[in-house]
């Protein structure tokens, strides 16, 4: 199975597990096709991951379609988001 990050980079399942364990993985959520969808971000370091995890524009956009929010994922959530999708 192919796993892809939000930036379009291909990653392995073991790379995803390592990023989650090290606190470098973040899910970026948004609205799409009448459901919430998540994309995986793997950051170079924990500090960057913490900044990415603080992104939340809910209620600050003109359109609900432009809103996004973030969370720290479990391994299962991160793999699902980088694979066929998490909703």
C-alpha positions, -999 to 999 in steps of 0.1 A, spaced: 0 0 0 12 35 -8 12 62 20 13 99 12 17 129 33 -2 162 29 29 176 10 27 147 -15 57 128 -1 56 90 -1 63 75 33 64 39 47 43 26 75 74 24 97 82 60 90 47 70 100 49 49 132 83 65 141 69 101 135 39 94 157 61 79 185 85 109 183 56 134 184 63 147 148 30 136 132 0 159 129 -34 155 112 -48 185 93 -85 182 91 -109 200 67 -143 196 51 -147 177 19 -175 160 1 -199 163 30 -175 148 55 -144 158 75 -112 146 60 -76 144 74 -42 147 58 -10 136 75 18 160 81 52 147 92 74 174 106 111 175 109 110 182 147 86 183 176 86 221 178 73 224 143 47 196 149 34 216 179 30 247 158 12 227 131 -10 211 157 -21 245 169 -36 255 135 -74 260 139 -94 283 116 -128 271 126 -152 300 128 -126 324 113 -133 319 76 -159 333 53 -168 297 42 -170 265 61 -152 249 32 -121 270 40 -119 259 77 -92 236 89 -81 223 123 -54 200 136 -48 171 160 -21 148 172 -29 114 158 -26 78 170 -7 55 148 -39 41 134 -53 75 125 -20 86 109 -18 55 88 -54 58 77 -49 95 68 -19 88 47 -35 58 30 -71 56 17 -82 84 40 -96 91 74 -130 107 80 
